[in-house]
Amino acid sequence: MISVVIVTWNSCDEIESCLTSLYSDLKNSGFDYEVIVVDNFSSDNTISKIKNLSLDHLNLVENKENFGYTIACNQGMKLSKGDFVFLLNPDTELSNNVLEILVNKLMLNEN
């Protein structure tokens, strides 16, 4: 299983493109997956934009204060169930099956 953790804070303008490209990449990979978005108390429409996308395999964590990037990453990592965990910024856009390529390379080098 692949887990992807994304930490957001006032990321309304970029999160939809990030999630759209991510889900396209994940669905093409053939791997089971989960996406964990940890929101650091955004004051814009980040949360509503994510919820309106109605994505499957998505765990949305809504922090009641901004804990900072590192703590939010750790929150997401603790919730993850994947054999492989990727951390993405909310302005990341994936293409060309990059996660599948990365996982396959990692599986070749188990050490």
C-alpha positions in Angstrom: 0.0 0.0 0.0 1.1 3.6 -0.8 0.4 6.3 1.8 0.6 10.0 0.8 0.7 12.7 3.4 0.0 16.3 2.4 0.2 19.1 5.0 -1.9 22.2 4.1 -2.3 25.7 5.4 -4.3 28.2 3.3 -3.7 26.1 0.2 -7.1 26.7 -1.4 -5.5 27.9 -4.7 -3.3 24.8 -5.3 -4.8 21.8 -3.4 -7.3 20.8 -6.1 -4.6 20.5 -8.8 -2.4 18.6 -6.3 -5.1 16.1 -5.4 -6.3 15.7 -9.0 -2.8 14.9 -10.3 -2.1 12.7 -7.3 -5.3 10.6 -7.7 -4.6 10.2 -11.4 -1.1 8.9 -10.6 -2.3 6.6 -7.8 -5.2 5.1 -9.8 -2.8 4.4 -12.7 -0.3 2.7 -10.4 -2.3 -0.4 -9.6 -1.3 -0.2 -6.0 -3.7 0.1 -3.0 -3.4 3.6 -1.6 -4.5 6.1 1.0 -4.2 9.9 1.1 -3.9 11.7 4.4 -4.3 15.5 4.3 -3.4 17.3 7.5 -4.8 20.8 7.6 -3.0 23.3 9.9 -6.0 25.4 10.7 -6.5 27.1 7.4 -8.5 30.4 7.3 -9.3 30.2 3.6 -11.5 27.6 1.8 -9.0 24.8 1.8 -11.1 22.4 3.8 -14.3 23.0 1.9 -12.4 22.6 -1.4 -11.0 19.2 -0.3 -14.4 18.0 0.9 -16.2 19.1 -2.3 -13.8 16.9 -4.3 -15.4 13.8 -2.6 -12.3 11.7 -3.0 -12.0 8.0 -2.0 -9.4 6.7 0.4 -8.9 10.2 1.9 -8.4 10.9 5.6 -8.8 14.6 6.3 -7.3 15.8 9.6 -8.5 19.2 10.6 -6.2 20.7 13.3 -7.7 23.3 15.6 -4.5 25.3 15.6 -1.4 25.5 13.4 1.1 23.0 14.8 3.7 23.7 12.1 4.9 21.6 9.2 6.9 19.0 11.1 4.3 18.1 13.7 1.6 17.9 11.0 3.8 15.6 8.9 4.3 13.4 12.0 0.6 13.4 12.6 0.0 12.1 9.0 2.9 9.6 9.2 1.4 8.1 12.5 -2.0 7.6 10.7 -0.5 6.1 7.6 -0.8 2.3 7.0 1.3 2.1 3.8 4.5 0.2 3.2 5.7 3.3 1.4 4.9 6.8 2.7 5.4 9.9 0.6 5.2 13.5 1.9 3.9 16.0 -0.6 3.5 19.8 -0.5 0.1 21.0 -1.5 1.5 22.7 -4.6 3.0 19.5 -6.0 1.6 18.2 -9.3 2.5 14.6 -10.3 2.8 13.2 -13.8 4.1 10.2 -15.8 3.3 7.6 -13.1 6.0 8.9 -10.9 4.8 7.1 -7.7 4.6 3.8 -9.5 8.2 4.3 -10.7 9.4 5.3 -7.3 7.7 2.3 -5.5 9.0 -0.2 -8.1 12.6 1.2 -7.6 12.2 1.0 -3.9 11.0 -2.6 -4.1 14.1 -3.5 -6.1 16.3 -2.3 -3.3 14.8 -3.7 -0.2 17.8 -2.7 1.9 
